[in-house]
Amino acid sequence: MKPYKVRFLPPDGGDEEFWRILAAAVGHPTSEKMARVRATYRDEPGRGLVEAIVNRVQVASAGFRQDQEGVEITHIAVAPGRQGSGYGRALIEAICRAHPGLPIHAETHPGATGFYLRLGFAVEALPPKAGWEPRFRCLRIADVGPAPL
């Protein structure tokens, strides 16, 4: 992995490249749907955004929200060609460090469960929903910490 920088943004932040990357984590990301996602981060309390940058190039984007259970990773995506380089891990670790002592959780699809397992999350299947692909709840208790590199 090249040297990178992780930066937290205000909830109304993120340039077009940030949102282009994050769109990969949004199911069927039409321009109208992405406008709603952006408004959610801007308007709802407890929301935040974080990005990873390599040589002034954005390589990963994530959004999160603090809720009654801790902190939920609501979206996370790594730019095409950059997956598997540790940038997603860097975003999750930054969110964990910014919220010490709080459980971190996410809901995801089957293809992302390995990512969360490698980061020390417990993964459990959620009850099926008609017309939806299988979904999984991922939970990392703050005291567990990340899996070894």
Buried (B, 14 or more C-beta within 10 A) or exposed (E): EEEBEBEEBEBEBBEEBBBBBBBBBBEEBEEEEBEEBBEBBBEEEEBBBBBBBBEEEBBBBBBBBBEEEBBBBBBBBBBEEBBEBBBBBBBBBBBBEBBEEBBBBBEBEEEBBEBBEBBBBEBEEEEEEEEEEEBBBBBBBBEBEBEEE
